[in-house]
Amino acid sequence: MGKEITLAYGGGGEETQKLIKDLFYRYFENPILLRGEDSGILPPLEGEIAFT
């Protein structure tokens, strides 16, 4: 990944995944995000909540 973010990173494909893994995981590391899924299951309050 270079120093600039281009439109190619917004397409949801390989470039998007590379941006997320190479940049965002470094700053927002937590077990839910590291699964790399479209949504995460949060701890229940009165059941499970999907947060995307």
mmJSON file of the N, C-alpha and C atoms, coordinates in Angstrom:
{"data_MODEL":{"atom_site":{
"group_PDB":["ATOM","ATOM","ATOM","ATOM","ATOM","ATOM","ATOM","ATOM","ATOM","ATOM","ATOM","ATOM","ATOM","ATOM","ATOM","ATOM","ATOM","ATOM","ATOM","ATOM","ATOM","ATOM","ATOM","ATOM","ATOM","ATOM","ATOM","ATOM","ATOM","ATOM","ATOM","ATOM","ATOM","ATOM","ATOM","ATOM","ATOM","ATOM","ATOM","ATOM","ATOM","ATOM","ATOM","ATOM","ATOM","ATOM","ATOM","ATOM","ATOM","ATOM","ATOM","ATOM","ATOM","ATOM","ATOM","ATOM","ATOM","ATOM","ATOM","ATOM","ATOM","ATOM","ATOM","ATOM","ATOM","ATOM","ATOM","ATOM","ATOM","ATOM","ATOM","ATOM","ATOM","ATOM","ATOM","ATOM","ATOM","ATOM","ATOM","ATOM","ATOM","ATOM","ATOM","ATOM","ATOM","ATOM","ATOM","ATOM","ATOM","ATOM","ATOM","ATOM","ATOM","ATOM","ATOM","ATOM","ATOM","ATOM","ATOM","ATOM","ATOM","ATOM","ATOM","ATOM","ATOM","ATOM","ATOM","ATOM","ATOM","ATOM","ATOM","ATOM","ATOM","ATOM","ATOM","ATOM","ATOM","ATOM","ATOM","ATOM","ATOM","ATOM","ATOM","ATOM","ATOM","ATOM","ATOM","ATOM","ATOM","ATOM","ATOM","ATOM","ATOM","ATOM","ATOM","ATOM","ATOM","ATOM","ATOM","ATOM","ATOM","ATOM","ATOM","ATOM","ATOM","ATOM","ATOM","ATOM","ATOM","ATOM","ATOM","ATOM","ATOM","ATOM","ATOM","ATOM"],
"id":[1,2,3,4,5,6,7,8,9,10,11,12,13,14,15,16,17,18,19,20,21,22,23,24,25,26,27,28,29,30,31,32,33,34,35,36,37,38,39,40,41,42,43,44,45,46,47,48,49,50,51,52,53,54,55,56,57,58,59,60,61,62,63,64,65,66,67,68,69,70,71,72,73,74,75,76,77,78,79,80,81,82,83,84,85,86,87,88,89,90,91,92,93,94,95,96,97,98,99,100,101,102,103,104,105,106,107,108,109,110,111,112,113,114,115,116,117,118,119,120,121,122,123,124,125,126,127,128,129,130,131,132,133,134,135,136,137,138,139,140,141,142,143,144,145,146,147,148,149,150,151,152,153,154,155,156],
"type_symbol":["N","C","C","N","C","C","N","C","C","N","C","C","N","C","C","N","C","C","N","C","C","N","C","C","N","C","C","N","C","C","N","C","C","N","C","C","N","C","C","N","C","C","N","C","C","N","C","C","N","C","C","N","C","C","N","C","C","N","C","C","N","C","C","N","C","C","N","C","C","N","C","C","N","C","C","N","C","C","N","C","C","N","C","C","N","C","C","N","C","C","N","C","C","N","C","C","N","C","C","N","C","C","N","C","C","N","C","C","N","C","C","N","C","C","N","C","C","N","C","C","N","C","C","N","C","C","N","C","C","N","C","C","N","C","C","N","C","C","N","C","C","N","C","C","N","C","C","N","C","C","N","C","C","N","C","C"],
"label_atom_id":["N","CA","C","N","CA","C","N","CA","C","N","CA","C","N","CA","C","N","CA","C","N","CA","C","N","CA","C","N","CA","C","N","CA","C","N","CA","C","N","CA","C","N","CA","C","N","CA","C","N","CA","C","N","CA","C","N","CA","C","N","CA","C","N","CA","C","N","CA","C","N","CA","C","N","CA","C","N","CA","C","N","CA","C","N","CA","C","N","CA","C","N","CA","C","N","CA","C","N","CA","C","N","CA","C","N","CA","C","N","CA","C","N","CA","C","N","CA","C","N","CA","C","N","CA","C","N","CA","C","N","CA","C","N","CA","C","N","CA","C","N","CA","C","N","CA","C","N","CA","C","N","CA","C","N","CA","C","N","CA","C","N","CA","C","N","CA","C","N","CA","C","N","CA","C","N","CA","C","N","CA","C"],
"label_alt_id":[null,null,null,null,null,null,null,null,null,null,null,null,null,null,null,null,null,null,null,null,null,null,null,null,null,null,null,null,null,null,null,null,null,null,null,null,null,null,null,null,null,null,null,null,null,null,null,null,null,null,null,null,null,null,null,null,null,null,null,null,null,null,null,null,null,null,null,null,null,null,null,null,null,null,null,null,null,null,null,null,null,null,null,null,null,null,null,null,null,null,null,null,null,null,null,null,null,null,null,null,null,null,null,null,null,null,null,null,null,null,null,null,null,null,null,null,null,null,null,null,null,null,null,null,null,null,null,null,null,null,null,null,null,null,null,null,null,null,null,null,null,null,null,null,null,null,null,null,null,null,null,null,null,null,null,null],
"label_comp_id":["MET","MET","MET","GLY","GLY","GLY","LYS","LYS","LYS","GLU","GLU","GLU","ILE","ILE","ILE","THR","THR","THR","LEU","LEU","LEU","ALA","ALA","ALA","TYR","TYR","TYR","GLY","GLY","GLY","GLY","GLY","GLY","GLY","GLY","GLY","GLY","GLY","GLY","GLU","GLU","GLU","GLU","GLU","GLU","THR","THR","THR","GLN","GLN","GLN","LYS","LYS","LYS","LEU","LEU","LEU","ILE","ILE","ILE","LYS","LYS","LYS","ASP","ASP","ASP","LEU","LEU","LEU","PHE","PHE","PHE","TYR","TYR","TYR","ARG","ARG","ARG","TYR","TYR","TYR","PHE","PHE","PHE","GLU","GLU","GLU","ASN","ASN","ASN","PRO","PRO","PRO","ILE","ILE","ILE","LEU","LEU","LEU","LEU","LEU","LEU","ARG","ARG","ARG","GLY","GLY","GLY","GLU","GLU","GLU","ASP","ASP","ASP","SER","SER","SER","GLY","GLY","GLY","ILE","ILE","ILE","LEU","LEU","LEU","PRO","PRO","PRO","PRO","PRO","PRO","LEU","LEU","LEU","GLU","GLU","GLU","GLY","GLY","GLY","GLU","GLU","GLU","ILE","ILE","ILE","ALA","ALA","ALA","PHE","PHE","PHE","THR","THR","THR"],
"label_asym_id":["A","A","A","A","A","A","A","A","A","A","A","A","A","A","A","A","A","A","A","A","A","A","A","A","A","A","A","A","A","A","A","A","A","A","A","A","A","A","A","A","A","A","A","A","A","A","A","A","A","A","A","A","A","A","A","A","A","A","A","A","A","A","A","A","A","A","A","A","A","A","A","A","A","A","A","A","A","A","A","A","A","A","A","A","A","A","A","A","A","A","A","A","A","A","A","A","A","A","A","A","A","A","A","A","A","A","A","A","A","A","A","A","A","A","A","A","A","A","A","A","A","A","A","A","A","A","A","A","A","A","A","A","A","A","A","A","A","A","A","A","A","A","A","A","A","A","A","A","A","A","A","A","A","A","A","A"],
"label_entity_id":["1","1","1","1","1","1","1","1","1","1","1","1","1","1","1","1","1","1","1","1","1","1","1","1","1","1","1","1","1","1","1","1","1","1","1","1","1","1","1","1","1","1","1","1","1","1","1","1","1","1","1","1","1","1","1","1","1","1","1","1","1","1","1","1","1","1","1","1","1","1","1","1","1","1","1","1","1","1","1","1","1","1","1","1","1","1","1","1","1","1","1","1","1","1","1","1","1","1","1","1","1","1","1","1","1","1","1","1","1","1","1","1","1","1","1","1","1","1","1","1","1","1","1","1","1","1","1","1","1","1","1","1","1","1","1","1","1","1","1","1","1","1","1","1","1","1","1","1","1","1","1","1","1","1","1","1"],
"label_seq_id":[1,1,1,2,2,2,3,3,3,4,4,4,5,5,5,6,6,6,7,7,7,8,8,8,9,9,9,10,10,10,11,11,11,12,12,12,13,13,13,14,14,14,15,15,15,16,16,16,17,17,17,18,18,18,19,19,19,20,20,20,21,21,21,22,22,22,23,23,23,24,24,24,25,25,25,26,26,26,27,27,27,28,28,28,29,29,29,30,30,30,31,31,31,32,32,32,33,33,33,34,34,34,35,35,35,36,36,36,37,37,37,38,38,38,39,39,39,40,40,40,41,41,41,42,42,42,43,43,43,44,44,44,45,45,45,46,46,46,47,47,47,48,48,48,49,49,49,50,50,50,51,51,51,52,52,52],
"pdbx_PDB_ins_code":[null,null,null,null,null,null,null,null,null,null,null,null,null,null,null,null,null,null,null,null,null,null,null,null,null,null,null,null,null,null,null,null,null,null,null,null,null,null,null,null,null,null,null,null,null,null,null,null,null,null,null,null,null,null,null,null,null,null,null,null,null,null,null,null,null,null,null,null,null,null,null,null,null,null,null,null,null,null,null,null,null,null,null,null,null,null,null,null,null,null,null,null,null,null,null,null,null,null,null,null,null,null,null,null,null,null,null,null,null,null,null,null,null,null,null,null,null,null,null,null,null,null,null,null,null,null,null,null,null,null,null,null,null,null,null,null,null,null,null,null,null,null,null,null,null,null,null,null,null,null,null,null,null,null,null,null],
"Cartn_x":[0.839,0.0,0.884,0.559,1.323,0.905,1.316,1.007,-0.352,-0.965,-2.251,-3.329,-4.538,-5.696,-6.43,-6.639,-7.296,-8.706,-9.436,-10.783,-10.786,-9.677,-9.598,-9.837,-9.508,-9.693,-11.15,-12.023,-13.421,-14.334,-13.784,-14.608,-15.046,-14.527,-14.932,-14.194,-13.215,-12.482,-11.143,-10.17,-8.844,-8.192,-8.307,-7.67,-8.291,-9.603,-10.273,-9.777,-9.692,-9.218,-7.779,-6.955,-5.561,-5.49,-6.278,-6.311,-6.724,-7.762,-8.243,-7.172,-6.581,-5.582,-4.299,-3.835,-2.547,-2.609,-3.763,-3.848,-4.766,-6.024,-7.003,-6.802,-6.429,-6.237,-5.17,-4.197,-3.112,-3.646,-4.646,-5.151,-6.421,-7.173,-8.451,-8.47,-7.338,-7.225,-8.118,-9.004,-9.81,-10.337,-10.754,-11.156,-12.294,-13.234,-14.357,-13.878,-13.065,-12.57,-11.623,-10.791,-9.799,-10.413,-11.682,-12.364,-12.496,-12.494,-12.559,-13.896,-14.94,-16.266,-16.999,-18.124,-18.923,-19.642,-19.839,-20.49,-19.865,-20.176,-19.665,-20.775,-20.655,-21.634,-21.095,-21.848,-21.457,-21.957,-21.336,-21.821,-23.289,-24.069,-25.513,-25.868,-26.887,-27.527,-28.76,-29.671,-30.824,-30.949,-29.852,-29.774,-28.562,-28.355,-27.216,-27.593,-26.641,-26.849,-25.788,-26.188,-25.235,-24.934,-23.674,-23.229,-22.363,-22.721,-21.929,-21.385],
"Cartn_y":[-1.171,0.0,1.234,2.185,3.417,4.435,5.66,6.729,7.363,7.049,7.641,6.571,6.952,6.072,6.504,5.58,5.892,5.297,5.595,5.047,3.526,2.931,1.469,0.815,1.511,0.956,0.938,1.646,1.725,0.735,-0.152,-1.074,-2.323,-2.544,-3.715,-4.991,-4.912,-6.107,-6.249,-6.754,-7.018,-5.764,-4.645,-3.412,-2.936,-3.093,-2.715,-3.586,-4.884,-5.799,-5.489,-5.164,-4.816,-3.543,-2.542,-1.298,-1.57,-2.36,-2.67,-3.403,-4.433,-5.232,-4.465,-3.702,-3.018,-1.73,-1.087,0.202,0.175,-0.164,-0.019,-1.008,-2.251,-3.222,-2.758,-2.036,-1.546,-0.617,0.178,1.178,0.763,-0.153,-0.554,-2.038,-2.566,-4.0,-4.428,-5.358,-6.007,-7.318,-8.25,-9.579,-9.567,-8.655,-8.611,-8.177,-7.12,-6.641,-7.63,-8.303,-9.208,-10.433,-10.68,-11.768,-11.441,-10.164,-9.755,-10.005,-10.066,-10.328,-9.019,-9.101,-7.922,-7.357,-8.183,-7.724,-8.471,-8.02,-8.68,-8.871,-9.911,-10.165,-9.536,-8.599,-7.903,-8.666,-8.445,-9.112,-8.763,-9.722,-9.49,-8.549,-7.778,-7.01,-7.804,-7.947,-8.829,-9.665,-10.203,-10.965,-10.48,-11.025,-10.638,-9.514,-8.643,-7.514,-7.585,-7.506,-7.445,-5.985,-5.654,-4.285,-4.287,-3.521,-3.486,-2.098],
"Cartn_z":[0.0,0.0,0.0,-0.834,-0.926,0.118,-0.086,0.858,0.599,-0.527,-0.882,-0.943,-0.564,-0.696,-1.95,-2.881,-4.147,-4.173,-5.223,-5.39,-5.444,-5.868,-5.95,-4.592,-3.512,-2.177,-1.747,-2.426,-2.03,-2.707,-3.522,-4.289,-3.55,-2.362,-1.591,-1.936,-2.807,-3.213,-2.503,-3.256,-2.691,-2.123,-2.811,-2.341,-1.031,-0.909,0.333,1.479,1.25,2.285,2.688,1.705,1.986,2.839,2.51,3.28,4.729,4.904,6.253,7.05,6.445,7.163,7.425,6.442,6.571,7.372,7.434,8.103,9.321,9.122,10.191,11.33,11.04,12.118,13.099,12.613,13.466,14.565,14.242,15.172,15.909,15.344,15.93,16.262,16.706,16.95,18.119,17.835,18.87,18.298,19.144,18.67,17.651,17.796,16.857,15.478,15.402,14.107,13.449,14.23,13.659,12.992,13.199,12.487,10.996,10.661,9.264,8.598,9.364,8.814,8.53,7.837,7.521,8.733,9.735,10.96,12.13,13.313,14.504,15.509,16.312,17.366,18.652,19.174,20.394,21.611,22.76,23.974,24.219,24.68,24.823,25.968,25.717,26.772,27.191,26.247,26.413,25.155,24.693,23.459,22.682,21.512,20.69,19.751,19.486,18.591,17.503,16.232,15.129,14.841,14.797,14.549,13.313,12.276,11.048,10.809],
"occupancy":[1.0,1.0,1.0,1.0,1.0,1.0,1.0,1.0,1.0,1.0,1.0,1.0,1.0,1.0,1.0,1.0,1.0,1.0,1.0,1.0,1.0,1.0,1.0,1.0,1.0,1.0,1.0,1.0,1.0,1.0,1.0,1.0,1.0,1.0,1.0,1.0,1.0,1.0,1.0,1.0,1.0,1.0,1.0,1.0,1.0,1.0,1.0,1.0,1.0,1.0,1.0,1.0,1.0,1.0,1.0,1.0,1.0,1.0,1.0,1.0,1.0,1.0,1.0,1.0,1.0,1.0,1.0,1.0,1.0,1.0,1.0,1.0,1.0,1.0,1.0,1.0,1.0,1.0,1.0,1.0,1.0,1.0,1.0,1.0,1.0,1.0,1.0,1.0,1.0,1.0,1.0,1.0,1.0,1.0,1.0,1.0,1.0,1.0,1.0,1.0,1.0,1.0,1.0,1.0,1.0,1.0,1.0,1.0,1.0,1.0,1.0,1.0,1.0,1.0,1.0,1.0,1.0,1.0,1.0,1.0,1.0,1.0,1.0,1.0,1.0,1.0,1.0,1.0,1.0,1.0,1.0,1.0,1.0,1.0,1.0,1.0,1.0,1.0,1.0,1.0,1.0,1.0,1.0,1.0,1.0,1.0,1.0,1.0,1.0,1.0,1.0,1.0,1.0,1.0,1.0,1.0],
"B_iso_or_equiv":[0.0,0.0,0.0,0.0,0.0,0.0,0.0,0.0,0.0,0.0,0.0,0.0,0.0,0.0,0.0,0.0,0.0,0.0,0.0,0.0,0.0,0.0,0.0,0.0,0.0,0.0,0.0,0.0,0.0,0.0,0.0,0.0,0.0,0.0,0.0,0.0,0.0,0.0,0.0,0.0,0.0,0.0,0.0,0.0,0.0,0.0,0.0,0.0,0.0,0.0,0.0,0.0,0.0,0.0,0.0,0.0,0.0,0.0,0.0,0.0,0.0,0.0,0.0,0.0,0.0,0.0,0.0,0.0,0.0,0.0,0.0,0.0,0.0,0.0,0.0,0.0,0.0,0.0,0.0,0.0,0.0,0.0,0.0,0.0,0.0,0.0,0.0,0.0,0.0,0.0,0.0,0.0,0.0,0.0,0.0,0.0,0.0,0.0,0.0,0.0,0.0,0.0,0.0,0.0,0.0,0.0,0.0,0.0,0.0,0.0,0.0,0.0,0.0,0.0,0.0,0.0,0.0,0.0,0.0,0.0,0.0,0.0,0.0,0.0,0.0,0.0,0.0,0.0,0.0,0.0,0.0,0.0,0.0,0.0,0.0,0.0,0.0,0.0,0.0,0.0,0.0,0.0,0.0,0.0,0.0,0.0,0.0,0.0,0.0,0.0,0.0,0.0,0.0,0.0,0.0,0.0],
"pdbx_formal_charge":[null,null,null,null,null,null,null,null,null,null,null,null,null,null,null,null,null,null,null,null,null,null,null,null,null,null,null,null,null,null,null,null,null,null,null,null,null,null,null,null,null,null,null,null,null,null,null,null,null,null,null,null,null,null,null,null,null,null,null,null,null,null,null,null,null,null,null,null,null,null,null,null,null,null,null,null,null,null,null,null,null,null,null,null,null,null,null,null,null,null,null,null,null,null,null,null,null,null,null,null,null,null,null,null,null,null,null,null,null,null,null,null,null,null,null,null,null,null,null,null,null,null,null,null,null,null,null,null,null,null,null,null,null,null,null,null,null,null,null,null,null,null,null,null,null,null,null,null,null,null,null,null,null,null,null,null],
"auth_seq_id":[1,1,1,2,2,2,3,3,3,4,4,4,5,5,5,6,6,6,7,7,7,8,8,8,9,9,9,10,10,10,11,11,11,12,12,12,13,13,13,14,14,14,15,15,15,16,16,16,17,17,17,18,18,18,19,19,19,20,20,20,21,21,21,22,22,22,23,23,23,24,24,24,25,25,25,26,26,26,27,27,27,28,28,28,29,29,29,30,30,30,31,31,31,32,32,32,33,33,33,34,34,34,35,35,35,36,36,36,37,37,37,38,38,38,39,39,39,40,40,40,41,41,41,42,42,42,43,43,43,44,44,44,45,45,45,46,46,46,47,47,47,48,48,48,49,49,49,50,50,50,51,51,51,52,52,52],
"auth_comp_id":["MET","MET","MET","GLY","GLY","GLY","LYS","LYS","LYS","GLU","GLU","GLU","ILE","ILE","ILE","THR","THR","THR","LEU","LEU","LEU","ALA","ALA","ALA","TYR","TYR","TYR","GLY","GLY","GLY","GLY","GLY","GLY","GLY","GLY","GLY","GLY","GLY","GLY","GLU","GLU","GLU","GLU","GLU","GLU","THR","THR","THR","GLN","GLN","GLN","LYS","LYS","LYS","LEU","LEU","LEU","ILE","ILE","ILE","LYS","LYS","LYS","ASP","ASP","ASP","LEU","LEU","LEU","PHE","PHE","PHE","TYR","TYR","TYR","ARG","ARG","ARG","TYR","TYR","TYR","PHE","PHE","PHE","GLU","GLU","GLU","ASN","ASN","ASN","PRO","PRO","PRO","ILE","ILE","ILE","LEU","LEU","LEU","LEU","LEU","LEU","ARG","ARG","ARG","GLY","GLY","GLY","GLU","GLU","GLU","ASP","ASP","ASP","SER","SER","SER","GLY","GLY","GLY","ILE","ILE","ILE","LEU","LEU","LEU","PRO","PRO","PRO","PRO","PRO","PRO","LEU","LEU","LEU","GLU","GLU","GLU","GLY","GLY","GLY","GLU","GLU","GLU","ILE","ILE","ILE","ALA","ALA","ALA","PHE","PHE","PHE","THR","THR","THR"],
"auth_asym_id":["A","A","A","A","A","A","A","A","A","A","A","A","A","A","A","A","A","A","A","A","A","A","A","A","A","A","A","A","A","A","A","A","A","A","A","A","A","A","A","A","A","A","A","A","A","A","A","A","A","A","A","A","A","A","A","A","A","A","A","A","A","A","A","A","A","A","A","A","A","A","A","A","A","A","A","A","A","A","A","A","A","A","A","A","A","A","A","A","A","A","A","A","A","A","A","A","A","A","A","A","A","A","A","A","A","A","A","A","A","A","A","A","A","A","A","A","A","A","A","A","A","A","A","A","A","A","A","A","A","A","A","A","A","A","A","A","A","A","A","A","A","A","A","A","A","A","A","A","A","A","A","A","A","A","A","A"],
"auth_atom_id":["N","CA","C","N","CA","C","N","CA","C","N","CA","C","N","CA","C","N","CA","C","N","CA","C","N","CA","C","N","CA","C","N","CA","C","N","CA","C","N","CA","C","N","CA","C","N","CA","C","N","CA","C","N","CA","C","N","CA","C","N","CA","C","N","CA","C","N","CA","C","N","CA","C","N","CA","C","N","CA","C","N","CA","C","N","CA","C","N","CA","C","N","CA","C","N","CA","C","N","CA","C","N","CA","C","N","CA","C","N","CA","C","N","CA","C","N","CA","C","N","CA","C","N","CA","C","N","CA","C","N","CA","C","N","CA","C","N","CA","C","N","CA","C","N","CA","C","N","CA","C","N","CA","C","N","CA","C","N","CA","C","N","CA","C","N","CA","C","N","CA","C","N","CA","C","N","CA","C","N","CA","C"],
"pdbx_PDB_model_num":[1,1,1,1,1,1,1,1,1,1,1,1,1,1,1,1,1,1,1,1,1,1,1,1,1,1,1,1,1,1,1,1,1,1,1,1,1,1,1,1,1,1,1,1,1,1,1,1,1,1,1,1,1,1,1,1,1,1,1,1,1,1,1,1,1,1,1,1,1,1,1,1,1,1,1,1,1,1,1,1,1,1,1,1,1,1,1,1,1,1,1,1,1,1,1,1,1,1,1,1,1,1,1,1,1,1,1,1,1,1,1,1,1,1,1,1,1,1,1,1,1,1,1,1,1,1,1,1,1,1,1,1,1,1,1,1,1,1,1,1,1,1,1,1,1,1,1,1,1,1,1,1,1,1,1,1]
}}}
